[in-house]
């Protein structure tokens, strides 16, 4: 689906009062990693979400508050403040607010209670779950139940949460994730390529099934379910496909900005919840929550995840920006490009980030030429434009059937007898009926 300039503007602009910004505000969004506020009364942090400058802090009871960053007195940043005695105190004149935005103290006013009762700082509801701090920034009367993602109730040792501060618009990063077929090139091993000589055969050797999948997408109440069917590699005849079975991959996009990558015992890797939160129109936070419902992520598994994805290449002192960037060409190694990886860039996440950043701060979609592999991207664009229109018309934003339904949404790979309707088999496992064909 080629989009117009007007549609592009609708999808990429997320500041206060914008249609997409209003859509985001109807959902609970990840705000930052919980590790950034490690203990009660630790230093506050400045954050920015949907173009709003905010401050986050953990009060004396351990509760997290997210407020307008500007002190209600004279606008000094509360991110310079002190967390003490149940609130956040501005270092300029000592005004103190709590996590609900109530003004607790306003020295040197004589009638503190009367004066403070007239002033309320903008505050947003928060939740802590799955290693993340979540925030709801929309109308209170429309606040949904907190989404019960599968990883939210797991023990801490079953979860590994990471986020990156990326200098691009949020939407091109989301599109890069929905575009599952890119893995056959961007994430390809050169060892497999050297052994098989073609990308198609190398992909089969590396993943166990062949490229050029049959793609199918459906609009669901909660987002878009993209399903890909693949001929499977015959282990006894390399380069040939099996005649008895075929594989399918389900990759769900969940509104407004998340997806789940297949994992589990069958694949031998943890699941991945992906999320994207706009900082402003040219920057966003991307989240990777690796999780295993059945067993802990051991130190060895965590190290393997760090290595395979490149998560260790983050500068936490630089607001979680990646060390690899456009200035150093993402440390692309042309020798490794010939011998180890198709891209010459180490790490799956690092590879994704490199190509997304190379598209510019806001991708110009007027020059693109879409093909058959872009069915997921097209479906998500349509879904979001319809969702924006729904909110503009005063209708509810699209969501899962219930807060608990989010835990049923997973990415997965299945194997079915050849000739089966794998699209129907996959769709039935999502516990929701499709709303429209794409």
C-alpha atoms as one frame of an Amber mdcrd trajectory, in Angstrom:
protein
   0.000   0.000   0.000   1.590   3.198  -1.180   0.575   5.966   1.183  -0.058
   9.626   0.521   1.894  12.457   2.100  -1.119  13.189   4.293  -1.307   9.557
   5.480   2.421   9.514   6.177   2.061  12.603   8.362  -0.764  10.926  10.275
   1.389   7.866  10.991   4.660   9.530  12.003   3.565  12.579  14.051   2.905
  11.714  17.702   3.098  14.977  19.659   0.291  16.451  21.794  -2.883  16.948
  19.776  -1.800  14.848  16.785  -4.086  11.995  15.669  -1.417   9.311  16.164
  -0.409  10.831  19.480  -4.038  10.638  20.597  -4.153   6.977  19.553  -1.012
   6.147  21.567  -2.544   7.870  24.591  -5.361   5.294  24.648  -2.892   2.544
  25.619  -0.493   1.641  28.396   2.987   2.280  26.969   6.432   1.221  28.196
   8.158   4.347  29.509  11.617   3.025  30.468  13.448   0.120  32.119  12.667
  -0.313  35.810  16.422  -0.616  36.474  16.766   3.123  35.822  15.047   3.788
  39.164  16.751   1.045  41.194  15.554   1.920  44.719  13.290   4.160  46.785
  14.360   7.827  46.827  17.032   7.270  44.162  17.792  10.216  41.834  14.950
  11.098  39.433  15.394  10.881  35.666  14.268  13.124  32.824  12.308  11.347
  30.111  10.367  12.396  27.040   7.333  10.584  25.630   5.124  11.679  22.725
   6.926  15.019  22.700   6.240  15.748  26.398   9.127  16.518  28.747   8.561
  14.485  31.907  10.324  13.485  35.107  10.170  10.011  36.647  11.011   9.178
  40.249  10.600   6.412  42.824   9.262   7.755  46.108  10.059   6.638  49.652
   7.525   3.783  49.445   8.945   2.516  46.143   6.073   3.829  44.042   6.992
   5.317  40.648   5.617   8.693  39.623   5.733  10.340  36.189   5.073  14.095
  36.156   5.493  17.162  33.993   9.217  17.948  34.261   8.721  21.674  34.931
   8.245  22.648  38.570   4.800  24.265  39.037   6.492  27.208  40.805   8.703
  28.749  38.112   9.443  25.999  35.639  12.808  24.664  36.834  13.467  21.033
  35.920  12.369  18.575  38.597  14.897  16.113  37.150  17.497  18.057  39.198
  15.378  17.516  42.292  15.704  15.467  45.480  13.551  12.433  46.254  12.743
  12.557  49.957   9.972  11.935  52.475   7.356  10.693  50.032   7.858  13.177
  47.221  10.118  14.980  44.771  11.507  18.332  45.929  12.663  21.038  43.514
  16.169  22.293  44.331  15.296  25.861  43.235  12.849  26.905  45.986  12.031
  23.652  47.771   8.542  22.962  46.442   7.665  19.271  46.810   5.170  17.172
  44.829   4.072  13.555  45.174   3.549  10.808  42.575  -0.044  11.939  41.992
   1.021  15.527  41.283  -0.191  16.885  44.616   1.798  19.842  45.938   2.922
  18.751  49.416   5.056  21.726  50.439   5.563  25.254  49.113   7.954  27.096
  51.439   7.861  29.851  52.613   4.046  30.133  52.253   2.441  30.587  55.697
  -0.782  28.696  54.955   0.813  25.743  53.195  -2.303  23.564  53.089  -4.519
  26.250  51.582  -1.900  27.378  49.060  -0.838  23.886  47.998  -4.425  22.722
  47.589  -4.901  25.126  44.694  -2.032  23.679  42.634  -1.861  20.331  40.844
   1.102  19.105  38.776   0.345  17.083  35.624   0.821  13.412  36.515   0.225
  10.117  34.724  -0.726   6.671  36.087   2.121   4.137  36.174   2.569   0.393
  36.570   5.696  -1.699  37.102   5.700  -5.103  35.395   8.020  -7.310  33.364
  11.122  -5.270  34.132   9.504  -2.124  32.695   7.775   0.991  33.972   4.538
   1.582  32.057   2.557   4.795  31.720  -0.927   5.784  30.589  -1.151   9.331
  29.204  -4.711   9.493  27.896  -8.098  10.554  29.261  -8.653   8.962  32.680
 -12.219   8.002  31.807 -10.900   5.929  28.870  -8.020   4.242  30.723  -8.035
   0.525  29.805  -7.132  -2.375  32.037  -3.397  -2.960  32.195  -2.492  -5.443
  29.400  -1.630  -8.785  30.946   1.362  -9.630  28.732   2.643 -13.146  29.210
   6.000 -12.014  30.598   4.524  -9.655  33.192   3.900 -12.369  35.807   7.116
 -14.313  35.266   9.880 -14.359  37.900  12.674 -11.864  37.285  15.118 -14.614
  36.342  12.844 -15.652  33.439  13.061 -12.167  31.872  15.754 -10.050  30.226
  14.573  -6.537  29.347  16.619  -4.136  27.214  15.886  -0.821  25.534  17.679
   1.407  23.026  17.323   5.138  22.421  17.155   5.418  18.636  17.440   8.583
  16.491  14.624   7.748  14.066  10.872   7.975  13.872   9.111   5.126  15.662
   7.094   3.941  12.675   9.930   2.903  10.361  11.358   0.826  13.217   8.010
  -0.914  13.728   7.735  -1.556   9.986  11.189  -3.135  10.039   9.960  -5.655
  12.592   6.704  -6.443  10.779   8.788  -7.067   7.649   9.749 -10.637   8.676
  11.194 -11.675   5.258  14.145  -9.292   5.706  15.764 -11.939   7.930  16.720
 -13.969   4.867  19.269 -11.310   3.914  20.014  -8.969   6.812  20.449 -11.686
   9.459  22.027 -14.360   7.249  25.125 -16.325   8.248  27.919 -16.305   5.670
  28.917 -19.828   6.705  25.582 -21.099   5.432  25.908 -18.887   2.348  29.352
 -20.275   1.477  28.125 -23.833   1.847  24.999 -23.321  -0.277  26.086 -20.567
  -2.708  22.664 -18.879  -2.932  20.715 -16.828  -0.424  17.689 -19.094  -0.859
  19.593 -22.281  -0.023  21.619 -20.615   2.728  18.413 -19.451   4.375  17.089
 -23.013   4.292  20.266 -24.352   5.886  20.226 -21.712   8.612  16.512 -21.628
   9.485  15.352 -25.100   8.417  12.925 -23.886   5.747  13.111 -22.058   2.439
  12.721 -18.414   1.449   9.994 -16.836  -0.688   7.210 -17.583   1.782   3.522
 -17.464   1.062   2.362 -14.473   3.077  -1.066 -13.853   4.533  -2.329 -11.069
   6.828  -5.559 -10.478   8.719  -6.834  -7.491  10.662  -7.727  -8.676  14.169
  -9.438  -6.791  17.027  -6.019  -6.246  18.619  -3.823  -5.637  15.559  -2.601
  -7.627  12.566  -1.759 -11.305  12.415   0.832 -11.970   9.727   1.362 -15.622
   8.795   4.051 -16.988   6.507   4.084 -20.472   4.990   7.429 -22.075   4.111
   8.528 -25.246   2.313  10.735 -27.162   4.756  14.308 -28.239   4.133  14.803
 -32.002   3.655  17.635 -32.894   6.079  18.558 -35.951   4.004  18.672 -34.025
   0.721  20.206 -30.567   1.257  18.716 -28.020  -1.085  15.537 -30.048  -1.558
  12.182 -29.522   0.135  10.173 -32.041   2.102   7.102 -33.454   0.376   5.203
 -34.481   3.527   5.130 -31.340   5.711   5.536 -27.574   5.565   6.099 -24.863
   8.169   4.246 -21.710   9.095   5.414 -18.690  11.090   2.968 -16.470  12.994
   4.178 -12.955  13.762   1.540 -10.822  15.517   1.530  -7.032  15.584  -0.410
  -5.703  18.592  -1.649  -2.111  18.671  -0.344   0.438  19.051   3.326  -0.531
  18.786   4.381  -4.030  19.793   4.967  -7.500  18.380   5.980 -10.943  19.599
   8.753 -13.000  18.007   8.427 -16.776  18.030  10.380 -18.704  20.650   9.987
 -21.585  23.057  11.267 -25.106  23.466  10.638 -26.112  19.854  12.945 -23.367
  18.572  15.382 -23.487  21.475  15.292 -19.713  22.039  13.303 -17.402  24.356
  10.299 -15.475  23.097  10.802 -11.772  22.394   8.286  -9.022  23.094   9.130
  -5.965  20.981   7.801  -2.524  21.781   8.314   0.994  20.450   7.578   4.224
  22.317   7.980   7.564  20.515  10.173  10.078  22.334   9.319  12.677  19.714
   8.918  12.564  15.943  12.616  11.876  15.302  13.532   9.632  18.244  12.073
   6.574  19.951  12.788   3.849  22.491  12.774   0.268  21.205  12.278  -2.524
  23.738  13.394  -6.151  23.656  11.943  -8.314  26.424  13.404 -11.812  26.131
  11.419 -14.282  28.212  10.992 -17.998  28.798   7.779 -19.063  30.578   9.194
 -22.504  31.414  12.676 -21.932  32.779  15.066 -19.230  34.018  17.402 -17.409
  31.672  20.750 -18.558  33.032  23.836 -16.304  32.947  25.025 -18.348  29.961
  21.757 -17.787  28.081  21.832 -14.071  28.890  25.379 -13.784  27.598  24.355
 -15.611  24.434  21.433 -13.208  23.942  23.736 -10.225  24.462  26.165 -11.599
  21.890  23.578 -12.676  19.309  21.628  -9.411  19.458  24.401  -6.946  20.251
  22.666  -5.698  23.410  26.002  -5.049  25.095  26.647  -2.175  22.658  24.589
   0.338  24.669  25.958   3.407  26.436  23.761   3.683  29.539  25.446   6.962
  30.448  24.305   8.417  27.108  20.578   7.811  27.720  20.841   4.216  26.431
  21.967   5.173  22.948  23.863   2.617  20.892  27.628   2.897  20.598  27.338
   1.862  16.952  25.794   4.639  14.875  25.866   6.333  11.491  29.064   8.223
  12.348  31.047   4.990  12.706  29.007   3.162  10.050  27.731   0.820  12.774
  31.169  -0.795  12.922  30.449  -2.629   9.687  33.349  -4.997   9.046  33.836
  -5.638   5.331  36.076  -8.646   6.021  33.402 -10.240   8.220  30.895  -9.438
   5.499  32.784 -11.883   3.291  33.322 -14.572   5.896  30.853 -14.423   8.821
  27.693 -12.355   8.293  25.875 -11.178   5.198  25.727  -7.625   6.556  29.178
  -7.376   8.134  27.507  -6.142  11.337  27.520  -8.204  14.532  24.226  -8.755
  16.343  20.643  -9.162  15.147  19.392  -6.009  16.871  22.473  -4.087  15.727
  21.770  -5.140  12.133  18.154  -3.970  12.363  19.174  -0.681  13.946  21.776
   0.005  11.245  19.361  -0.254   8.336  16.591   1.641  10.165  18.957   4.519
  10.967  20.215   4.499   7.370  16.676   5.420   6.230  16.964   8.844   7.875
  15.249  10.405  10.874  11.838  10.168   9.160  11.619   7.802   6.196  10.326
   9.370   2.980   7.812   6.745   1.832   6.941   8.628  -1.371   9.939   7.021
  -3.085   9.310   3.391  -2.067   8.236   0.533  -4.336   6.484  -2.234  -2.406
   6.440  -5.912  -3.384   4.885  -9.210  -2.315   7.035  -9.441   0.814   5.564
  -6.180   2.125   2.096  -7.582   2.864   2.595  -7.192   6.624   3.750  -3.590
   6.303   0.765  -2.767   4.110  -1.660  -4.413   6.535  -0.324  -2.526   9.562
  -0.525   0.813   7.749  -4.173   0.181   6.911  -4.915  -0.942  10.454  -3.374
   2.133  12.061  -5.065   4.563   9.689  -8.406   2.954  10.565  -7.557   3.081
  14.279  -6.695   6.781  14.040 -10.036   7.422  12.321 -11.875   5.487  15.049
 -10.436   7.672  17.816 -11.087  10.830  15.803 -14.731   9.742  15.476 -15.043
   9.173  19.221 -14.977   5.371  18.974 -12.760   3.110  21.137  -9.191   2.351
  20.105  -8.720  -1.285  18.982  -7.649  -3.642  21.764  -7.542  -7.305  22.722
 -10.725  -8.942  23.972  -9.610  -8.521  27.600  -6.527  -7.675  29.635  -5.883
 -11.421  30.033  -6.157 -12.014  26.280  -2.793 -10.302  25.767  -1.134 -13.293
  27.461  -2.561 -15.569  24.751  -0.930 -13.647  21.919   2.344 -15.235  20.874
   4.573 -15.573  17.881   5.237 -19.184  17.000   6.354 -21.648  14.336   4.273
 -24.709  13.487   4.582 -27.734  11.216   1.562 -29.137   9.373   0.965 -31.825
   6.737   1.672 -30.514   3.267  -1.478 -29.192   1.666  -3.108 -28.235   4.979
  -4.703 -24.836   5.351  -1.986 -23.545   7.686  -3.532 -20.085   7.583  -6.695
 -21.396   9.241  -4.762 -23.518  11.742  -2.630 -20.573  12.785  -5.484 -18.101
  13.030  -7.554 -20.348  15.308  -4.751 -20.377  17.872  -4.957 -16.626  18.460
  -8.301 -16.888  20.300  -9.882 -14.044  18.358 -11.856 -13.883  15.152 -10.460
 -11.801  12.276 -12.242  -8.549  11.584 -11.254  -7.925   7.982  -9.198  -9.448
   5.224  -6.206  -7.469   4.020
